[in-house]
Amino acid sequence: MGEMIERNGLRVAAVLRKFVDEEALPGTGVDSVAFWNGFSQLVHDLAPKNCALLAERDRLQTELDQWHRKNPGPVRDLKAYRAFLEGIGYIVPASSAVQA
């Protein structure tokens, strides 16, 4: 993966650190120390939510894999398949906050 370095409690690819510090940040008004402090805080704050989302993705994938192993080939009953997807939470009702 290449050389890794430590920045504010994060293991970061040296090439990423170089890009951020030397190409992305100049001219933005954000200095390197402030960026890495803020980025580290975001990563640590959001890590539990990210882990929960990844676990949910794994659960959904397991459910899908099991269904398709039991029902190989093209989906023949779309209503039943949709009901299955809704039942496992893969398809959810549209939120009233979402507008087309």
BALOBA-1460 file (C-alpha; in Angstrom, 3 decimals):
// residues 100
<rec num="1" residu="m" x="0.000" y="0.000" z="0.000"/>
<rec num="2" residu="g" x="2.954" y="2.289" z="0.297"/>
<rec num="3" residu="e" x="4.374" y="4.248" z="3.179"/>
<rec num="4" residu="m" x="1.970" y="5.091" z="5.991"/>
<rec num="5" residu="i" x="2.428" y="7.951" z="8.430"/>
<rec num="6" residu="e" x="0.615" y="9.099" z="11.574"/>
<rec num="7" residu="r" x="-1.440" y="12.292" z="11.584"/>
<rec num="8" residu="n" x="-3.455" y="13.103" z="14.705"/>
<rec num="9" residu="g" x="-4.115" y="9.474" z="15.584"/>
<rec num="10" residu="l" x="-4.811" y="8.403" z="12.003"/>
<rec num="11" residu="r" x="-2.672" y="6.170" z="9.802"/>
<rec num="12" residu="v" x="-2.526" y="8.010" z="6.494"/>
<rec num="13" residu="a" x="-0.834" y="7.122" z="3.224"/>
<rec num="14" residu="a" x="2.158" y="9.410" z="2.823"/>
<rec num="15" residu="v" x="1.061" y="10.201" z="-0.723"/>
<rec num="16" residu="l" x="-2.327" y="11.395" z="0.608"/>
<rec num="17" residu="r" x="-0.672" y="13.570" z="3.258"/>
<rec num="18" residu="k" x="1.556" y="15.097" z="0.602"/>
<rec num="19" residu="f" x="-1.377" y="15.768" z="-1.741"/>
<rec num="20" residu="v" x="-3.495" y="17.360" z="0.994"/>
<rec num="21" residu="d" x="-0.690" y="19.480" z="2.435"/>
<rec num="22" residu="e" x="0.980" y="20.520" z="-0.818"/>
<rec num="23" residu="e" x="-1.808" y="20.594" z="-3.418"/>
<rec num="24" residu="a" x="-5.284" y="20.607" z="-1.890"/>
<rec num="25" residu="l" x="-4.888" y="23.030" z="1.025"/>
<rec num="26" residu="p" x="-2.773" y="25.864" z="-0.379"/>
<rec num="27" residu="g" x="-4.995" y="28.799" z="-1.255"/>
<rec num="28" residu="t" x="-7.950" y="27.583" z="0.824"/>
<rec num="29" residu="g" x="-7.133" y="29.452" z="4.012"/>
<rec num="30" residu="v" x="-7.027" y="26.162" z="5.938"/>
<rec num="31" residu="d" x="-3.642" y="25.243" z="7.325"/>
<rec num="32" residu="s" x="-2.362" y="21.694" z="7.564"/>
<rec num="33" residu="v" x="-2.598" y="21.439" z="11.356"/>
<rec num="34" residu="a" x="-6.228" y="22.614" z="11.406"/>
<rec num="35" residu="f" x="-7.170" y="20.265" z="8.568"/>
<rec num="36" residu="w" x="-5.646" y="17.144" z="10.106"/>
<rec num="37" residu="n" x="-7.063" y="18.000" z="13.563"/>
<rec num="38" residu="g" x="-10.542" y="18.462" z="12.103"/>
<rec num="39" residu="f" x="-10.333" y="15.443" z="9.821"/>
<rec num="40" residu="s" x="-9.151" y="13.220" z="12.671"/>
<rec num="41" residu="q" x="-12.015" y="14.431" z="14.862"/>
<rec num="42" residu="l" x="-14.549" y="13.712" z="12.093"/>
<rec num="43" residu="v" x="-13.179" y="10.228" z="11.495"/>
<rec num="44" residu="h" x="-13.280" y="9.388" z="15.193"/>
<rec num="45" residu="d" x="-16.751" y="10.916" z="15.705"/>
<rec num="46" residu="l" x="-18.257" y="9.099" z="12.719"/>
<rec num="47" residu="a" x="-16.485" y="5.742" z="13.131"/>
<rec num="48" residu="p" x="-19.263" y="4.136" z="15.238"/>
<rec num="49" residu="k" x="-21.942" y="5.194" z="12.736"/>
<rec num="50" residu="n" x="-19.790" y="3.941" z="9.854"/>
<rec num="51" residu="c" x="-19.290" y="0.567" z="11.583"/>
<rec num="52" residu="a" x="-23.056" y="0.264" z="12.108"/>
<rec num="53" residu="l" x="-23.716" y="1.070" z="8.444"/>
<rec num="54" residu="l" x="-21.168" y="-1.506" z="7.302"/>
<rec num="55" residu="a" x="-22.742" y="-4.129" z="9.574"/>
<rec num="56" residu="e" x="-26.171" y="-3.346" z="8.100"/>
<rec num="57" residu="r" x="-24.750" y="-3.662" z="4.592"/>
<rec num="58" residu="d" x="-23.307" y="-7.072" z="5.502"/>
<rec num="59" residu="r" x="-26.667" y="-8.177" z="6.946"/>
<rec num="60" residu="l" x="-28.515" y="-7.123" z="3.798"/>
<rec num="61" residu="q" x="-25.970" y="-8.835" z="1.555"/>
<rec num="62" residu="t" x="-26.265" y="-12.060" z="3.550"/>
<rec num="63" residu="e" x="-30.066" y="-11.969" z="3.232"/>
<rec num="64" residu="l" x="-29.828" y="-11.321" z="-0.522"/>
<rec num="65" residu="d" x="-27.264" y="-14.076" z="-1.036"/>
<rec num="66" residu="q" x="-29.405" y="-16.591" z="0.852"/>
<rec num="67" residu="w" x="-32.528" y="-15.679" z="-1.127"/>
<rec num="68" residu="h" x="-30.750" y="-15.986" z="-4.467"/>
<rec num="69" residu="r" x="-29.227" y="-19.346" z="-3.501"/>
<rec num="70" residu="k" x="-32.721" y="-20.621" z="-2.671"/>
<rec num="71" residu="n" x="-34.187" y="-19.014" z="-5.817"/>
<rec num="72" residu="p" x="-31.573" y="-19.352" z="-8.592"/>
<rec num="73" residu="g" x="-32.026" y="-17.816" z="-12.004"/>
<rec num="74" residu="p" x="-34.157" y="-14.885" z="-13.058"/>
<rec num="75" residu="v" x="-36.707" y="-13.527" z="-10.592"/>
<rec num="76" residu="r" x="-40.060" y="-14.980" z="-11.613"/>
<rec num="77" residu="d" x="-42.385" y="-13.402" z="-9.048"/>
<rec num="78" residu="l" x="-41.561" y="-9.697" z="-8.843"/>
<rec num="79" residu="k" x="-44.246" y="-8.970" z="-6.238"/>
<rec num="80" residu="a" x="-42.873" y="-11.650" z="-3.923"/>
<rec num="81" residu="y" x="-39.310" y="-10.448" z="-4.508"/>
<rec num="82" residu="r" x="-40.297" y="-6.861" z="-3.744"/>
<rec num="83" residu="a" x="-42.047" y="-8.049" z="-0.562"/>
<rec num="84" residu="f" x="-38.848" y="-9.882" z="0.416"/>
<rec num="85" residu="l" x="-36.767" y="-6.739" z="-0.200"/>
<rec num="86" residu="e" x="-39.176" y="-4.648" z="1.847"/>
<rec num="87" residu="g" x="-39.230" y="-7.288" z="4.582"/>
<rec num="88" residu="i" x="-35.468" y="-7.185" z="5.059"/>
<rec num="89" residu="g" x="-35.352" y="-3.389" z="4.895"/>
<rec num="90" residu="y" x="-33.628" y="-3.174" z="1.513"/>
<rec num="91" residu="i" x="-36.549" y="-1.163" z="0.137"/>
<rec num="92" residu="v" x="-38.086" y="1.358" z="2.520"/>
<rec num="93" residu="p" x="-40.974" y="3.776" z="2.057"/>
<rec num="94" residu="a" x="-39.962" y="7.144" z="0.642"/>
<rec num="95" residu="s" x="-39.451" y="9.754" z="3.318"/>
<rec num="96" residu="s" x="-41.689" y="12.804" z="3.225"/>
<rec num="97" residu="a" x="-38.478" y="14.838" z="3.444"/>
<rec num="98" residu="v" x="-37.404" y="13.548" z="0.015"/>
<rec num="99" residu="q" x="-38.786" y="15.390" z="-2.982"/>
<rec num="100" residu="a" x="-38.493" y="14.305" z="-6.591"/>
